[in-house]
Amino acid sequence: MQFLEPHDAPYTYLAWSIDLRTTGPFVRKSTTRDGARASLLEIANDLRKHEDVEVVRVLETTFVPPMKGIPQYDLVLLVRAQGDYRPRILERTNDAGLPEPSLAATVNNAGLFGDTDAFDGPFMLNHFAGTTDPNAAVDAWKSVSRWYMDKLDVDNSTLLRFGAGEDWIIVNYARIPAPVPMFLIGQLFRPSFYRNVRAQLSEVGMDAFPIFTRRVSA
């Protein structure tokens, strides 16, 4: 496993709770969300025309584990660009009639392996909260990432580190190699998951709150 040099450009992370309704853990279709998604896609296509914008991704949540504290986001916009694009993106989304996002943050890429955006597939946004400091959180991510690669063939991760006072310490943005239910079964039914992953997170005082998404395009 080879960790790569993180991207130097920051990410803008915007997340909305437009109309999140579920049947079990599966997110139901919504015409309200369809309209918001169309507006986000138009904004995303405009952003891609800027020379200093490197990556733009619109993600729609498909699966929300039934856990207390899980973020209720159903649309996410990720933009990696030179400079802080958050103010101008917020202005664009406001002009488009989108509600205020539940989360609007400029975050740094604190860790990287593989290429999360190289292929399509289910994408996990695993949000971590707790009492640990960001450096310890990054170290814990590196350690548990080895387990995910060895046991579940997760060959990529883009780690996003939040600033002080934000709701989250880090978010692991990763493409998973199997449908979400199969991925979760492969994780939760392995005793080593509890010995290694859960134990290490508990040791540093950090809890995980994942949602699963699909990438959408025009």
Summary of the structure (lengths in Angstrom):
residues: 218
radius of gyration: 16.7
end to end distance: 34.6
largest distance: 49.7
contacts: 675
relative contact order: 0.21
helix: 32%
strand: 32%
